Amino acid sequence: MAGAPLPAAQRVAGRARLFCGKSDGRTRLQRLYQDGSAKIRLPAVQGDPLEAVLINTAGGMTGGDRLGWT
């Protein structure tokens, strides 16, 4: 007698997009899109260039996970 099929493994999915441009001589955020486990944070720093931190809130990656940042 065959056992019950194993459940499908959970997979991470996420996308994040960051659009920046110059305004008053400084690089500034224009648009920010985040979905799923892909997040972007913009720490407060002095001067140019703008800094971004890319975060995977799932905590890790394995085969079959899909994350994208642009």
Secondary structure in CASP SS format (residue, H / E / C, confidence):
PFRMAT SS
TARGET T0000
AUTHOR 0000-0000-0000
METHOD secondary structure of the structure
MODEL  1
M C 1.00
A C 1.00
G C 1.00
A C 1.00
P C 1.00
L C 1.00
P C 1.00
A C 1.00
A C 1.00
Q C 1.00
R C 1.00
V C 1.00
A E 1.00
G E 1.00
R E 1.00
A E 1.00
R E 1.00
L E 1.00
F E 1.00
C E 1.00
G E 1.00
K E 1.00
S E 1.00
D C 1.00
G C 1.00
R E 1.00
T E 1.00
R E 1.00
L E 1.00
Q E 1.00
R E 1.00
L E 1.00
Y E 1.00
Q E 1.00
D E 1.00
G E 1.00
S C 1.00
A E 1.00
K E 1.00
I E 1.00
R E 1.00
L C 1.00
P C 1.00
A C 1.00
V C 1.00
Q C 1.00
G C 1.00
D C 1.00
P C 1.00
L C 1.00
E C 1.00
A C 1.00
V E 1.00
L E 1.00
I E 1.00
N E 1.00
T C 1.00
A C 1.00
G C 1.00
G C 1.00
M C 1.00
T C 1.00
G C 1.00
G C 1.00
D C 1.00
R E 1.00
L E 1.00
G E 1.00
W E 1.00
T C 1.00
END
